[in-house]
Amino acid sequence: MTVVDSALPTAAGAAYRGGVIEIVFETHSISEDNEQGIATGWNQGKLSERGRALARDLGERRKNDGLAAVFASDLRRAVETALIAFEGTGIPILLDWRLRECDYGTRNGTAAPALHTDRPRYLDDPHPGGESWREAVARVGRFLEDLPLRWDGRRVLVIGHRATHWALEHYVNRVPLEELMVSAFTWREGWEYRQYTK
C-alpha cells in the first residue's frame, strides 16, 4: 500500500508534491488509567493532570508545523488530547473510530501488565468479546487508505493508540506484526511517516 522515501521534505511548511501524504503520529496524552497501570482498550479513559499539561505541550510543539488537519481516535483520552492541543488554532480536528485502540473485549479496563504479557496470543485470535491485533491494525489501515481522498500532498497529524502506531509501522515502514507484538514501546515526541498515494 505504501512506501517510505527519506528524500522527501520534512521541514514544517515545506512544499509537498501530490502523491505523498506526510503523517505525524502522536500518542494520546497520559491518562488516569495509564498512571494506574490499567489497559483502557475501548473504554473512554480520561487524561490525568499531567496528561493535560503534556497535551498543551503537544499543541505548542506542533502549532506551526504546517498541519492541514488533525485526526484523532474518538475515544475520550484522544479527543481530550486533540482539543487541548489544537482547539482555537484553526486546524480542523477530525475524529475517526478506526483510529481506536485494540478492543480487548471483556478485558478492557484490566491490569495492563497481565493483559500485555500474553499479547502475541491475540495476534490472530480475538480477545474474548473483542478483536485481534491483526484486525485492529487492519481497521487503522482502512483509515490510511482513505487519507488520499482529501489529503493528498498534505501534512496531517494523527493522535491515537498502540494499534494506531503499529498500523503506521506495519503499512508504511513494512514492519511485520509478529515483530511489533514483542517490541517494547518507548514514548517520544512524535513519529513521522511518508505515505505514497500513487
N, C-alpha and C positions, 0 to 999 in steps of 0.2 A: 504493500500500500504506500509506503513512504521510504525516503532515502535521506541520509544525513549528508550535508555538504558544508564542511567547515570553512569554505572560502566565501560563503555568503555573508553579507554585512551583519554586524551585531550591535553596532552603536545605536543608542537611543536617537530617534529622529532620522535614522539613515533611510535613504530611498530604497524601496523594495520592488523587485520585479514581480510581475504576475507569475504564477506557477509555484510559489512557495509561501507558506504561512510561517511566521516566526511565533513560536509559542513559549511563553514564560510560565512555568509551573511554580506555584507556592502552595504549601500545605495550609490548611486552616490553622488558625492560632490555637494556642494551648487551651484545652477545655478543662472544666472541673473534673470530668471523667479521666482525662489524661493524668491529672495530678493525683487522682485516687487509684490509678492503675486499672481502670475499667476499659474494656473493649466496647465502645459505644455501638459500632456497626450501624444499623439503620435507625437506632434511636436518635433523637434530635441532638442531644448534648447542648451544653451552654458554655460560652467562654468564661474562663476564670478572670480575675482581676489582672493577673499577669498576661493572660491571653489578649485582653482588650488593649493593654499597653503595646503588646507586640503587633497587633493589628494596626494601631496608629503608626508604629514604626514602618510597617509594610507600605502604608499609604505614602509616607514621606519618601521612602526609598524608591517608589515606582511612579509617583505622580507626574514626573517629567520624562517618562521612559518611552514615549511615543506610542502608547497603547491606544488601539482603536476600540477595544471593548474588554470588559472583564466578565468571564464566565465563572459561575460558582455552582457547586452542588447545592441542591435545595434543602439540605439538612441544616438545621439552625446554626450549628457551630461554623459552618462555611458561610452561610448568609450573613451572620454577625461579622465575620472577618471582612467580607467584601464591603458591607455597609460602613463599618467603622473606618476602613482604609480609604474608600473611594466615594462615599456619598458627598455630593456637593461639588465634585470635580468636573462634572460634565461628561465623564467617561461612562458609557452605558454599562449597567450591571445586569447581566442576563443569567437567570437561574435555569439549571438543567438537571433533571433527576438522574440522567445517565452518568453523571459525574459522582454519584454516591459511592460510599464505601461498600465493600462486600457485605451482603446481607448474611449475617451469621444465624439468622432464624431464631430458634429458641435460645441461642447463645448470645444474642445481642444483650449488652449490658453486663456480661460476666467478667470475671477477673482476666485481664489481658495476658499475664504470664501463662496461665493454664490454656487459654484459647490458642495462643501462638506456638505453644510447644509442639503441637501435632499439626501445624499448618499444612505441611506437604500432603497429609492425608486428604485434604479438601481441595487439592488442585483440580481434580476432575469430579470428585464426589461432592454433592452439595452438603452444606451444613444442614443439620436437621431443621426442616421448615424454612430453609433459606436457599442460598445459591453456592456454587463452587467458585473458586478464584478464577478459573478459566472463563466462566460465564460472566463474572463481574468485569473482567478485563475486556471481554468481547463487547459488553454493553458500552463501556467507555470508548472502545474502538468505533462504534457506530456514531458517537458524537464526533470523533475525529474525521470520519468520512464525510460528515455533513458540513464541516467548517468551510470548505471552499465555496459552498453555495452563496455565501455572503462576504467572507473574509479573506478571499484570495489576495495575496500580495500585501497583507496587513500584519501587524504585530498585535497579539492578544495575550491576555493573562488568564490563566486557569487556576482556580482555587478549589482544591479537592482533598483527597484522602490517599491512603496507601494504594488502593485499587486504581485510582486515577494516575498516580505516579507510575505504577507498574505498567499500565497501558501505554503510557508515553515511552517508557523504556523498551517495552516489547515491540510496539508498532513502528516507532521512529528509530530507535537505536538497535533494534533486532535482537534484544536480549531474550533468551529462552525463558519461559515462565518457570521451568524447573530450577533455573539458576536464581531467579528472583525470589522464589519460595524460601530459599535458605540464606538469603543475603541479609545482613544487618542494616538497619535504617539509621542513617546519620543525618540529622536536620542541618539545613544550611539556608542561606538567604536566596532561595530560588534556583531553579534548573532551567536551562534554555535549550529549545529544540527547534529544528527546522524541518517542516513537513512539506515535501514536494506534492503538488497538486496536479501536475501534468506529466 
